[in-house]
Amino acid sequence: MLISIGQLDDQGYNVHFGAGQWKVVKRSMVIAKGKKQGTLYMAETTAGDANTVANGLSLSKLWNQRLGHMSEKGMKMLVAKGKLPDLKKVESEFCEPCVYGKKKRVSFAKTGRVPKAQKLELIHSDVFGPTRVESLGGSRFYVTFIDDATHKVKCLKSDNGGEYISTEFMDYCAERGIRMIKTVPRTPQQNGVAERMNRTLNE
């Protein structure tokens, strides 16, 4: 396999030579490397992953993409069970889709909050939508209600979304003795249980 330094440079890769070794780097990630043999620099690769290196991907990153950007922990579990052909070790590499797809706001310190003991003593709720994919019934919005004690409504905790502050809904809760708690605007951390469920449902 021949590697064109010019084409690598055109694609934004940096190629380093020195001390009898070479490596291709992009965004602080080593894409390929090898050692000098005679007058040639050889790539450290096997026949199974030659195409991967040629396309600028490590086996770890290739499998990460194939598995829909699975977590590193999940990939290591599959490797341990021998479910990923040719992949012997999961390497920690920068993956832009993983970073942007799973980023979230910094959580508040887990202090001062005591889980409720009685069923229906506190319900967490949030509305999510529109989703990227419609449900089987054609819906693109959903609402979650999570009991703090059982996770399966004496008090309903939600953000300040319009769906929760309408007169009709507030009257409905008042008639049934349901107390409502609102979070501080633009602070999803205070409604973390419901927000986390939104993330889980979309992953």
PyMOL commands that place a pseudoatom at each C-alpha (Angstrom):
pseudoatom trace, name=CA, resn=MET, resi=1, chain=A, elem=C, hetatm=0, pos=[0.000, 0.000, 0.000]
pseudoatom trace, name=CA, resn=LEU, resi=2, chain=A, elem=C, hetatm=0, pos=[1.370, 3.407, -0.997]
pseudoatom trace, name=CA, resn=ILE, resi=3, chain=A, elem=C, hetatm=0, pos=[0.427, 6.553, 0.902]
pseudoatom trace, name=CA, resn=SER, resi=4, chain=A, elem=C, hetatm=0, pos=[0.468, 9.940, -0.832]
pseudoatom trace, name=CA, resn=ILE, resi=5, chain=A, elem=C, hetatm=0, pos=[1.885, 12.633, 1.471]
pseudoatom trace, name=CA, resn=GLY, resi=6, chain=A, elem=C, hetatm=0, pos=[0.488, 15.291, -0.858]
pseudoatom trace, name=CA, resn=GLN, resi=7, chain=A, elem=C, hetatm=0, pos=[-3.057, 13.961, -0.628]
pseudoatom trace, name=CA, resn=LEU, resi=8, chain=A, elem=C, hetatm=0, pos=[-2.815, 13.654, 3.138]
pseudoatom trace, name=CA, resn=ASP, resi=9, chain=A, elem=C, hetatm=0, pos=[-1.703, 17.290, 3.312]
pseudoatom trace, name=CA, resn=ASP, resi=10, chain=A, elem=C, hetatm=0, pos=[-4.614, 18.341, 1.086]
pseudoatom trace, name=CA, resn=GLN, resi=11, chain=A, elem=C, hetatm=0, pos=[-7.011, 16.640, 3.501]
pseudoatom trace, name=CA, resn=GLY, resi=12, chain=A, elem=C, hetatm=0, pos=[-5.606, 18.471, 6.520]
pseudoatom trace, name=CA, resn=TYR, resi=13, chain=A, elem=C, hetatm=0, pos=[-3.411, 15.709, 7.941]
pseudoatom trace, name=CA, resn=ASN, resi=14, chain=A, elem=C, hetatm=0, pos=[0.054, 16.373, 9.399]
pseudoatom trace, name=CA, resn=VAL, resi=15, chain=A, elem=C, hetatm=0, pos=[2.836, 13.893, 8.614]
pseudoatom trace, name=CA, resn=HIS, resi=16, chain=A, elem=C, hetatm=0, pos=[5.850, 13.696, 10.927]
pseudoatom trace, name=CA, resn=PHE, resi=17, chain=A, elem=C, hetatm=0, pos=[9.178, 11.939, 10.203]
pseudoatom trace, name=CA, resn=GLY, resi=18, chain=A, elem=C, hetatm=0, pos=[12.067, 11.470, 12.622]
pseudoatom trace, name=CA, resn=ALA, resi=19, chain=A, elem=C, hetatm=0, pos=[14.226, 8.981, 14.553]
pseudoatom trace, name=CA, resn=GLY, resi=20, chain=A, elem=C, hetatm=0, pos=[13.399, 6.236, 12.095]
pseudoatom trace, name=CA, resn=GLN, resi=21, chain=A, elem=C, hetatm=0, pos=[9.654, 6.580, 12.593]
pseudoatom trace, name=CA, resn=TRP, resi=22, chain=A, elem=C, hetatm=0, pos=[6.698, 8.334, 10.973]
pseudoatom trace, name=CA, resn=LYS, resi=23, chain=A, elem=C, hetatm=0, pos=[3.133, 9.127, 11.927]
pseudoatom trace, name=CA, resn=VAL, resi=24, chain=A, elem=C, hetatm=0, pos=[0.068, 10.816, 10.476]
pseudoatom trace, name=CA, resn=VAL, resi=25, chain=A, elem=C, hetatm=0, pos=[-1.762, 13.157, 12.863]
pseudoatom trace, name=CA, resn=LYS, resi=26, chain=A, elem=C, hetatm=0, pos=[-5.026, 15.083, 12.682]
pseudoatom trace, name=CA, resn=ARG, resi=27, chain=A, elem=C, hetatm=0, pos=[-6.516, 17.080, 15.562]
pseudoatom trace, name=CA, resn=SER, resi=28, chain=A, elem=C, hetatm=0, pos=[-3.994, 15.582, 18.010]
pseudoatom trace, name=CA, resn=MET, resi=29, chain=A, elem=C, hetatm=0, pos=[-5.124, 12.069, 17.045]
pseudoatom trace, name=CA, resn=VAL, resi=30, chain=A, elem=C, hetatm=0, pos=[-2.632, 9.598, 15.532]
pseudoatom trace, name=CA, resn=ILE, resi=31, chain=A, elem=C, hetatm=0, pos=[-4.232, 8.167, 12.394]
pseudoatom trace, name=CA, resn=ALA, resi=32, chain=A, elem=C, hetatm=0, pos=[-1.349, 5.949, 11.252]
pseudoatom trace, name=CA, resn=LYS, resi=33, chain=A, elem=C, hetatm=0, pos=[2.273, 5.280, 12.167]
pseudoatom trace, name=CA, resn=GLY, resi=34, chain=A, elem=C, hetatm=0, pos=[5.218, 3.108, 11.187]
pseudoatom trace, name=CA, resn=LYS, resi=35, chain=A, elem=C, hetatm=0, pos=[8.993, 2.581, 11.145]
pseudoatom trace, name=CA, resn=LYS, resi=36, chain=A, elem=C, hetatm=0, pos=[11.729, 3.093, 8.581]
pseudoatom trace, name=CA, resn=GLN, resi=37, chain=A, elem=C, hetatm=0, pos=[13.022, -0.032, 6.866]
pseudoatom trace, name=CA, resn=GLY, resi=38, chain=A, elem=C, hetatm=0, pos=[15.929, 0.670, 4.537]
pseudoatom trace, name=CA, resn=THR, resi=39, chain=A, elem=C, hetatm=0, pos=[14.931, 3.663, 2.457]
pseudoatom trace, name=CA, resn=LEU, resi=40, chain=A, elem=C, hetatm=0, pos=[11.193, 3.126, 2.920]
pseudoatom trace, name=CA, resn=TYR, resi=41, chain=A, elem=C, hetatm=0, pos=[8.816, 4.000, 5.719]
pseudoatom trace, name=CA, resn=MET, resi=42, chain=A, elem=C, hetatm=0, pos=[6.485, 1.072, 6.411]
pseudoatom trace, name=CA, resn=ALA, resi=43, chain=A, elem=C, hetatm=0, pos=[2.993, 1.349, 7.894]
pseudoatom trace, name=CA, resn=GLU, resi=44, chain=A, elem=C, hetatm=0, pos=[2.185, -0.658, 11.003]
pseudoatom trace, name=CA, resn=THR, resi=45, chain=A, elem=C, hetatm=0, pos=[-1.015, -2.272, 9.793]
pseudoatom trace, name=CA, resn=THR, resi=46, chain=A, elem=C, hetatm=0, pos=[-2.500, -5.639, 9.004]
pseudoatom trace, name=CA, resn=ALA, resi=47, chain=A, elem=C, hetatm=0, pos=[-4.338, -6.722, 5.881]
pseudoatom trace, name=CA, resn=GLY, resi=48, chain=A, elem=C, hetatm=0, pos=[-7.600, -6.546, 7.781]
pseudoatom trace, name=CA, resn=ASP, resi=49, chain=A, elem=C, hetatm=0, pos=[-7.344, -2.855, 8.580]
pseudoatom trace, name=CA, resn=ALA, resi=50, chain=A, elem=C, hetatm=0, pos=[-5.410, -1.590, 5.561]
pseudoatom trace, name=CA, resn=ASN, resi=51, chain=A, elem=C, hetatm=0, pos=[-8.522, -0.055, 4.031]
pseudoatom trace, name=CA, resn=THR, resi=52, chain=A, elem=C, hetatm=0, pos=[-9.369, 1.573, 7.343]
pseudoatom trace, name=CA, resn=VAL, resi=53, chain=A, elem=C, hetatm=0, pos=[-6.005, 3.332, 7.543]
pseudoatom trace, name=CA, resn=ALA, resi=54, chain=A, elem=C, hetatm=0, pos=[-6.229, 4.286, 3.867]
pseudoatom trace, name=CA, resn=ASN, resi=55, chain=A, elem=C, hetatm=0, pos=[-9.486, 6.073, 4.626]
pseudoatom trace, name=CA, resn=GLY, resi=56, chain=A, elem=C, hetatm=0, pos=[-7.976, 7.891, 7.601]
pseudoatom trace, name=CA, resn=LEU, resi=57, chain=A, elem=C, hetatm=0, pos=[-9.832, 5.913, 10.276]
pseudoatom trace, name=CA, resn=SER, resi=58, chain=A, elem=C, hetatm=0, pos=[-8.574, 3.694, 13.080]
pseudoatom trace, name=CA, resn=LEU, resi=59, chain=A, elem=C, hetatm=0, pos=[-10.425, 0.449, 13.724]
pseudoatom trace, name=CA, resn=SER, resi=60, chain=A, elem=C, hetatm=0, pos=[-11.742, 1.857, 17.003]
pseudoatom trace, name=CA, resn=LYS, resi=61, chain=A, elem=C, hetatm=0, pos=[-13.194, 4.902, 15.287]
pseudoatom trace, name=CA, resn=LEU, resi=62, chain=A, elem=C, hetatm=0, pos=[-14.582, 2.809, 12.430]
pseudoatom trace, name=CA, resn=TRP, resi=63, chain=A, elem=C, hetatm=0, pos=[-16.430, 0.512, 14.834]
pseudoatom trace, name=CA, resn=ASN, resi=64, chain=A, elem=C, hetatm=0, pos=[-17.595, 3.530, 16.820]
pseudoatom trace, name=CA, resn=GLN, resi=65, chain=A, elem=C, hetatm=0, pos=[-19.263, 4.851, 13.665]
pseudoatom trace, name=CA, resn=ARG, resi=66, chain=A, elem=C, hetatm=0, pos=[-20.673, 1.455, 12.692]
pseudoatom trace, name=CA, resn=LEU, resi=67, chain=A, elem=C, hetatm=0, pos=[-22.278, 1.108, 16.127]
pseudoatom trace, name=CA, resn=GLY, resi=68, chain=A, elem=C, hetatm=0, pos=[-23.922, 4.526, 16.026]
pseudoatom trace, name=CA, resn=HIS, resi=69, chain=A, elem=C, hetatm=0, pos=[-21.297, 6.192, 18.242]
pseudoatom trace, name=CA, resn=MET, resi=70, chain=A, elem=C, hetatm=0, pos=[-21.647, 3.711, 21.091]
pseudoatom trace, name=CA, resn=SER, resi=71, chain=A, elem=C, hetatm=0, pos=[-20.014, 4.564, 24.414]
pseudoatom trace, name=CA, resn=GLU, resi=72, chain=A, elem=C, hetatm=0, pos=[-16.419, 3.495, 25.031]
pseudoatom trace, name=CA, resn=LYS, resi=73, chain=A, elem=C, hetatm=0, pos=[-17.613, 1.285, 27.896]
pseudoatom trace, name=CA, resn=GLY, resi=74, chain=A, elem=C, hetatm=0, pos=[-20.060, -0.509, 25.607]
pseudoatom trace, name=CA, resn=MET, resi=75, chain=A, elem=C, hetatm=0, pos=[-17.420, -1.067, 22.930]
pseudoatom trace, name=CA, resn=LYS, resi=76, chain=A, elem=C, hetatm=0, pos=[-14.966, -2.485, 25.476]
pseudoatom trace, name=CA, resn=MET, resi=77, chain=A, elem=C, hetatm=0, pos=[-17.647, -4.924, 26.585]
pseudoatom trace, name=CA, resn=LEU, resi=78, chain=A, elem=C, hetatm=0, pos=[-18.176, -6.093, 22.988]
pseudoatom trace, name=CA, resn=VAL, resi=79, chain=A, elem=C, hetatm=0, pos=[-14.413, -6.445, 22.459]
pseudoatom trace, name=CA, resn=ALA, resi=80, chain=A, elem=C, hetatm=0, pos=[-14.125, -8.546, 25.622]
pseudoatom trace, name=CA, resn=LYS, resi=81, chain=A, elem=C, hetatm=0, pos=[-16.807, -10.860, 24.236]
pseudoatom trace, name=CA, resn=GLY, resi=82, chain=A, elem=C, hetatm=0, pos=[-15.067, -11.045, 20.855]
pseudoatom trace, name=CA, resn=LYS, resi=83, chain=A, elem=C, hetatm=0, pos=[-17.987, -9.473, 19.002]
pseudoatom trace, name=CA, resn=LEU, resi=84, chain=A, elem=C, hetatm=0, pos=[-15.954, -6.930, 16.993]
pseudoatom trace, name=CA, resn=PRO, resi=85, chain=A, elem=C, hetatm=0, pos=[-13.789, -8.666, 14.347]
pseudoatom trace, name=CA, resn=ASP, resi=86, chain=A, elem=C, hetatm=0, pos=[-10.102, -7.594, 14.227]
pseudoatom trace, name=CA, resn=LEU, resi=87, chain=A, elem=C, hetatm=0, pos=[-10.534, -5.063, 17.047]
pseudoatom trace, name=CA, resn=LYS, resi=88, chain=A, elem=C, hetatm=0, pos=[-8.377, -6.119, 19.999]
pseudoatom trace, name=CA, resn=LYS, resi=89, chain=A, elem=C, hetatm=0, pos=[-8.328, -2.876, 21.986]
pseudoatom trace, name=CA, resn=VAL, resi=90, chain=A, elem=C, hetatm=0, pos=[-10.589, 0.176, 22.143]
pseudoatom trace, name=CA, resn=GLU, resi=91, chain=A, elem=C, hetatm=0, pos=[-8.546, 3.356, 21.808]
pseudoatom trace, name=CA, resn=SER, resi=92, chain=A, elem=C, hetatm=0, pos=[-9.721, 6.642, 23.296]
pseudoatom trace, name=CA, resn=GLU, resi=93, chain=A, elem=C, hetatm=0, pos=[-10.029, 9.006, 20.333]
pseudoatom trace, name=CA, resn=PHE, resi=94, chain=A, elem=C, hetatm=0, pos=[-11.677, 12.358, 19.744]
pseudoatom trace, name=CA, resn=CYS, resi=95, chain=A, elem=C, hetatm=0, pos=[-15.046, 11.930, 18.010]
pseudoatom trace, name=CA, resn=GLU, resi=96, chain=A, elem=C, hetatm=0, pos=[-16.873, 15.144, 17.114]
pseudoatom trace, name=CA, resn=PRO, resi=97, chain=A, elem=C, hetatm=0, pos=[-20.334, 13.525, 16.626]
pseudoatom trace, name=CA, resn=CYS, resi=98, chain=A, elem=C, hetatm=0, pos=[-20.015, 11.866, 20.054]
pseudoatom trace, name=CA, resn=VAL, resi=99, chain=A, elem=C, hetatm=0, pos=[-19.116, 15.162, 21.704]
pseudoatom trace, name=CA, resn=TYR, resi=100, chain=A, elem=C, hetatm=0, pos=[-21.910, 17.181, 20.120]
pseudoatom trace, name=CA, resn=GLY, resi=101, chain=A, elem=C, hetatm=0, pos=[-24.474, 14.389, 20.260]
pseudoatom trace, name=CA, resn=LYS, resi=102, chain=A, elem=C, hetatm=0, pos=[-24.073, 13.634, 23.952]
pseudoatom trace, name=CA, resn=LYS, resi=103, chain=A, elem=C, hetatm=0, pos=[-23.039, 16.929, 25.493]
pseudoatom trace, name=CA, resn=LYS, resi=104, chain=A, elem=C, hetatm=0, pos=[-25.179, 18.327, 28.294]
pseudoatom trace, name=CA, resn=ARG, resi=105, chain=A, elem=C, hetatm=0, pos=[-25.054, 21.106, 30.832]
pseudoatom trace, name=CA, resn=VAL, resi=106, chain=A, elem=C, hetatm=0, pos=[-22.977, 20.652, 33.954]
pseudoatom trace, name=CA, resn=SER, resi=107, chain=A, elem=C, hetatm=0, pos=[-25.028, 18.997, 36.701]
pseudoatom trace, name=CA, resn=PHE, resi=108, chain=A, elem=C, hetatm=0, pos=[-25.615, 20.607, 40.056]
pseudoatom trace, name=CA, resn=ALA, resi=109, chain=A, elem=C, hetatm=0, pos=[-23.866, 19.052, 43.044]
pseudoatom trace, name=CA, resn=LYS, resi=110, chain=A, elem=C, hetatm=0, pos=[-25.870, 16.149, 44.446]
pseudoatom trace, name=CA, resn=THR, resi=111, chain=A, elem=C, hetatm=0, pos=[-26.526, 17.714, 47.824]
pseudoatom trace, name=CA, resn=GLY, resi=112, chain=A, elem=C, hetatm=0, pos=[-29.682, 18.735, 49.621]
pseudoatom trace, name=CA, resn=ARG, resi=113, chain=A, elem=C, hetatm=0, pos=[-32.007, 16.468, 47.624]
pseudoatom trace, name=CA, resn=VAL, resi=114, chain=A, elem=C, hetatm=0, pos=[-33.550, 13.532, 49.471]
pseudoatom trace, name=CA, resn=PRO, resi=115, chain=A, elem=C, hetatm=0, pos=[-35.514, 11.010, 47.353]
pseudoatom trace, name=CA, resn=LYS, resi=116, chain=A, elem=C, hetatm=0, pos=[-39.168, 10.791, 48.323]
pseudoatom trace, name=CA, resn=ALA, resi=117, chain=A, elem=C, hetatm=0, pos=[-40.260, 7.627, 50.116]
pseudoatom trace, name=CA, resn=GLN, resi=118, chain=A, elem=C, hetatm=0, pos=[-43.990, 7.495, 49.361]
pseudoatom trace, name=CA, resn=LYS, resi=119, chain=A, elem=C, hetatm=0, pos=[-45.469, 6.581, 46.005]
pseudoatom trace, name=CA, resn=LEU, resi=120, chain=A, elem=C, hetatm=0, pos=[-46.757, 9.563, 44.026]
pseudoatom trace, name=CA, resn=GLU, resi=121, chain=A, elem=C, hetatm=0, pos=[-45.341, 11.977, 46.601]
pseudoatom trace, name=CA, resn=LEU, resi=122, chain=A, elem=C, hetatm=0, pos=[-43.368, 13.777, 43.874]
pseudoatom trace, name=CA, resn=ILE, resi=123, chain=A, elem=C, hetatm=0, pos=[-43.713, 13.438, 40.094]
pseudoatom trace, name=CA, resn=HIS, resi=124, chain=A, elem=C, hetatm=0, pos=[-41.092, 14.750, 37.654]
pseudoatom trace, name=CA, resn=SER, resi=125, chain=A, elem=C, hetatm=0, pos=[-42.378, 15.806, 34.237]
pseudoatom trace, name=CA, resn=ASP, resi=126, chain=A, elem=C, hetatm=0, pos=[-41.190, 17.355, 30.993]
pseudoatom trace, name=CA, resn=VAL, resi=127, chain=A, elem=C, hetatm=0, pos=[-42.343, 17.696, 27.383]
pseudoatom trace, name=CA, resn=PHE, resi=128, chain=A, elem=C, hetatm=0, pos=[-39.934, 16.955, 24.531]
pseudoatom trace, name=CA, resn=GLY, resi=129, chain=A, elem=C, hetatm=0, pos=[-40.245, 17.732, 20.847]
pseudoatom trace, name=CA, resn=PRO, resi=130, chain=A, elem=C, hetatm=0, pos=[-40.282, 17.871, 17.998]
pseudoatom trace, name=CA, resn=THR, resi=131, chain=A, elem=C, hetatm=0, pos=[-38.323, 14.628, 17.651]
pseudoatom trace, name=CA, resn=ARG, resi=132, chain=A, elem=C, hetatm=0, pos=[-36.267, 13.873, 14.546]
pseudoatom trace, name=CA, resn=VAL, resi=133, chain=A, elem=C, hetatm=0, pos=[-38.218, 10.653, 13.924]
pseudoatom trace, name=CA, resn=GLU, resi=134, chain=A, elem=C, hetatm=0, pos=[-41.986, 10.273, 14.175]
pseudoatom trace, name=CA, resn=SER, resi=135, chain=A, elem=C, hetatm=0, pos=[-43.536, 7.596, 16.384]
pseudoatom trace, name=CA, resn=LEU, resi=136, chain=A, elem=C, hetatm=0, pos=[-45.580, 4.759, 14.873]
pseudoatom trace, name=CA, resn=GLY, resi=137, chain=A, elem=C, hetatm=0, pos=[-48.636, 6.921, 15.446]
pseudoatom trace, name=CA, resn=GLY, resi=138, chain=A, elem=C, hetatm=0, pos=[-47.086, 9.906, 13.679]
pseudoatom trace, name=CA, resn=SER, resi=139, chain=A, elem=C, hetatm=0, pos=[-46.370, 11.954, 16.821]
pseudoatom trace, name=CA, resn=ARG, resi=140, chain=A, elem=C, hetatm=0, pos=[-43.257, 14.092, 17.299]
pseudoatom trace, name=CA, resn=PHE, resi=141, chain=A, elem=C, hetatm=0, pos=[-43.860, 15.313, 20.856]
pseudoatom trace, name=CA, resn=TYR, resi=142, chain=A, elem=C, hetatm=0, pos=[-44.084, 13.379, 24.118]
pseudoatom trace, name=CA, resn=VAL, resi=143, chain=A, elem=C, hetatm=0, pos=[-44.446, 14.075, 27.821]
pseudoatom trace, name=CA, resn=THR, resi=144, chain=A, elem=C, hetatm=0, pos=[-42.873, 12.101, 30.670]
pseudoatom trace, name=CA, resn=PHE, resi=145, chain=A, elem=C, hetatm=0, pos=[-44.192, 11.675, 34.221]
pseudoatom trace, name=CA, resn=ILE, resi=146, chain=A, elem=C, hetatm=0, pos=[-41.755, 9.998, 36.632]
pseudoatom trace, name=CA, resn=ASP, resi=147, chain=A, elem=C, hetatm=0, pos=[-42.589, 9.178, 40.247]
pseudoatom trace, name=CA, resn=ASP, resi=148, chain=A, elem=C, hetatm=0, pos=[-39.610, 10.091, 42.438]
pseudoatom trace, name=CA, resn=ALA, resi=149, chain=A, elem=C, hetatm=0, pos=[-40.024, 7.087, 44.754]
pseudoatom trace, name=CA, resn=THR, resi=150, chain=A, elem=C, hetatm=0, pos=[-40.962, 4.330, 42.330]
pseudoatom trace, name=CA, resn=HIS, resi=151, chain=A, elem=C, hetatm=0, pos=[-39.979, 5.813, 38.925]
pseudoatom trace, name=CA, resn=LYS, resi=152, chain=A, elem=C, hetatm=0, pos=[-43.065, 4.103, 37.448]
pseudoatom trace, name=CA, resn=VAL, resi=153, chain=A, elem=C, hetatm=0, pos=[-49.554, 12.657, 42.017]
pseudoatom trace, name=CA, resn=LYS, resi=154, chain=A, elem=C, hetatm=0, pos=[-49.362, 14.443, 45.138]
pseudoatom trace, name=CA, resn=CYS, resi=155, chain=A, elem=C, hetatm=0, pos=[-46.892, 16.909, 43.647]
pseudoatom trace, name=CA, resn=LEU, resi=156, chain=A, elem=C, hetatm=0, pos=[-45.957, 17.637, 40.018]
pseudoatom trace, name=CA, resn=LYS, resi=157, chain=A, elem=C, hetatm=0, pos=[-42.500, 19.093, 39.321]
pseudoatom trace, name=CA, resn=SER, resi=158, chain=A, elem=C, hetatm=0, pos=[-41.884, 20.612, 35.883]
pseudoatom trace, name=CA, resn=ASP, resi=159, chain=A, elem=C, hetatm=0, pos=[-40.167, 23.413, 34.021]
pseudoatom trace, name=CA, resn=ASN, resi=160, chain=A, elem=C, hetatm=0, pos=[-42.018, 26.590, 33.050]
pseudoatom trace, name=CA, resn=GLY, resi=161, chain=A, elem=C, hetatm=0, pos=[-43.197, 25.287, 29.675]
pseudoatom trace, name=CA, resn=GLY, resi=162, chain=A, elem=C, hetatm=0, pos=[-46.505, 26.696, 28.470]
pseudoatom trace, name=CA, resn=GLU, resi=163, chain=A, elem=C, hetatm=0, pos=[-48.057, 23.243, 28.525]
pseudoatom trace, name=CA, resn=TYR, resi=164, chain=A, elem=C, hetatm=0, pos=[-47.871, 23.299, 32.342]
pseudoatom trace, name=CA, resn=ILE, resi=165, chain=A, elem=C, hetatm=0, pos=[-49.002, 26.840, 33.143]
pseudoatom trace, name=CA, resn=SER, resi=166, chain=A, elem=C, hetatm=0, pos=[-52.250, 26.986, 31.202]
pseudoatom trace, name=CA, resn=THR, resi=167, chain=A, elem=C, hetatm=0, pos=[-55.314, 27.855, 33.278]
pseudoatom trace, name=CA, resn=GLU, resi=168, chain=A, elem=C, hetatm=0, pos=[-57.032, 24.627, 32.259]
pseudoatom trace, name=CA, resn=PHE, resi=169, chain=A, elem=C, hetatm=0, pos=[-54.158, 22.414, 33.427]
pseudoatom trace, name=CA, resn=MET, resi=170, chain=A, elem=C, hetatm=0, pos=[-53.620, 24.332, 36.671]
pseudoatom trace, name=CA, resn=ASP, resi=171, chain=A, elem=C, hetatm=0, pos=[-57.351, 24.070, 37.459]
pseudoatom trace, name=CA, resn=TYR, resi=172, chain=A, elem=C, hetatm=0, pos=[-57.190, 20.333, 36.747]
pseudoatom trace, name=CA, resn=CYS, resi=173, chain=A, elem=C, hetatm=0, pos=[-54.365, 19.894, 39.286]
pseudoatom trace, name=CA, resn=ALA, resi=174, chain=A, elem=C, hetatm=0, pos=[-56.044, 22.118, 41.881]
pseudoatom trace, name=CA, resn=GLU, resi=175, chain=A, elem=C, hetatm=0, pos=[-59.325, 20.178, 41.683]
pseudoatom trace, name=CA, resn=ARG, resi=176, chain=A, elem=C, hetatm=0, pos=[-57.455, 16.943, 42.386]
pseudoatom trace, name=CA, resn=GLY, resi=177, chain=A, elem=C, hetatm=0, pos=[-55.233, 18.263, 45.164]
pseudoatom trace, name=CA, resn=ILE, resi=178, chain=A, elem=C, hetatm=0, pos=[-52.052, 18.101, 43.075]
pseudoatom trace, name=CA, resn=ARG, resi=179, chain=A, elem=C, hetatm=0, pos=[-49.423, 20.624, 44.188]
pseudoatom trace, name=CA, resn=MET, resi=180, chain=A, elem=C, hetatm=0, pos=[-47.238, 22.103, 41.436]
pseudoatom trace, name=CA, resn=ILE, resi=181, chain=A, elem=C, hetatm=0, pos=[-43.533, 23.022, 41.708]
pseudoatom trace, name=CA, resn=LYS, resi=182, chain=A, elem=C, hetatm=0, pos=[-41.814, 25.074, 38.992]
pseudoatom trace, name=CA, resn=THR, resi=183, chain=A, elem=C, hetatm=0, pos=[-38.088, 25.180, 38.287]
pseudoatom trace, name=CA, resn=VAL, resi=184, chain=A, elem=C, hetatm=0, pos=[-36.073, 28.364, 37.763]
pseudoatom trace, name=CA, resn=PRO, resi=185, chain=A, elem=C, hetatm=0, pos=[-36.243, 29.481, 34.074]
pseudoatom trace, name=CA, resn=ARG, resi=186, chain=A, elem=C, hetatm=0, pos=[-33.419, 28.214, 31.821]
pseudoatom trace, name=CA, resn=THR, resi=187, chain=A, elem=C, hetatm=0, pos=[-32.152, 25.838, 34.508]
pseudoatom trace, name=CA, resn=PRO, resi=188, chain=A, elem=C, hetatm=0, pos=[-32.853, 22.279, 33.269]
pseudoatom trace, name=CA, resn=GLN, resi=189, chain=A, elem=C, hetatm=0, pos=[-30.586, 20.868, 35.995]
pseudoatom trace, name=CA, resn=GLN, resi=190, chain=A, elem=C, hetatm=0, pos=[-33.381, 21.483, 38.517]
pseudoatom trace, name=CA, resn=ASN, resi=191, chain=A, elem=C, hetatm=0, pos=[-35.610, 19.129, 36.533]
pseudoatom trace, name=CA, resn=GLY, resi=192, chain=A, elem=C, hetatm=0, pos=[-32.823, 16.633, 35.920]
pseudoatom trace, name=CA, resn=VAL, resi=193, chain=A, elem=C, hetatm=0, pos=[-34.835, 13.413, 36.335]
pseudoatom trace, name=CA, resn=ALA, resi=194, chain=A, elem=C, hetatm=0, pos=[-37.255, 14.323, 33.535]
pseudoatom trace, name=CA, resn=GLU, resi=195, chain=A, elem=C, hetatm=0, pos=[-34.507, 15.855, 31.372]
pseudoatom trace, name=CA, resn=ARG, resi=196, chain=A, elem=C, hetatm=0, pos=[-32.437, 12.666, 31.701]
pseudoatom trace, name=CA, resn=MET, resi=197, chain=A, elem=C, hetatm=0, pos=[-35.435, 10.577, 30.624]
pseudoatom trace, name=CA, resn=ASN, resi=198, chain=A, elem=C, hetatm=0, pos=[-35.766, 12.758, 27.498]
pseudoatom trace, name=CA, resn=ARG, resi=199, chain=A, elem=C, hetatm=0, pos=[-32.139, 12.018, 26.669]
pseudoatom trace, name=CA, resn=THR, resi=200, chain=A, elem=C, hetatm=0, pos=[-32.588, 8.289, 27.309]
pseudoatom trace, name=CA, resn=LEU, resi=201, chain=A, elem=C, hetatm=0, pos=[-35.660, 8.102, 25.067]
pseudoatom trace, name=CA, resn=ASN, resi=202, chain=A, elem=C, hetatm=0, pos=[-33.789, 9.826, 22.240]
pseudoatom trace, name=CA, resn=GLU, resi=203, chain=A, elem=C, hetatm=0, pos=[-30.663, 7.661, 22.440]
for i in range(1, 203): cmd.bond("trace and resi %d" % i, "trace and resi %d" % (i + 1))
show_as sticks, trace
zoom trace
